[in-house]
């Protein structure tokens, strides 16, 4: 990614990029891999509470996946694409991303975790903010399959 793109993303998406940069050192000791995807820097961690897209940064947990599942690579790819979709939302909304998409997605995730605690099945990705991130990121979900709420933070 060019320096110009990084500067533009950091300037226009300053609040969320700053929050992402602040979170990085707290999880540094558990970082497994870093790479670039769709003009964002993706960090894969051994221990991270879900997945989150914050401006220039995407932080994902490697251990939240069921490693007995043969579709694990597809699941991880879809999570990266989904968070990349949130990155596109961030590029469009700039400083309005956190008070709109970030707040809605975060509250939705908390409600899903509460439902999950009480064993209530709910498709996390049907919520309009998450559905939009999937569409923008190019994620295709199988219809009729219910996903657990703990798929991602935001």
Protein Blocks (a to p, Z undefined) as FASTA:
>chain_A
ZZklmmmmmmmmmmmmmmmmmmmmmmmmmpfbdcdeehiacdddfbdghjadehjbccdd
fklpcfkbmklmmmmmmmmmmmmmmmmmmmmnmmmmmmmmmmmmmmmmmmmmmmmmnopa
cdfklpmklmmmmmmnopacdehiacdfklpmZZ
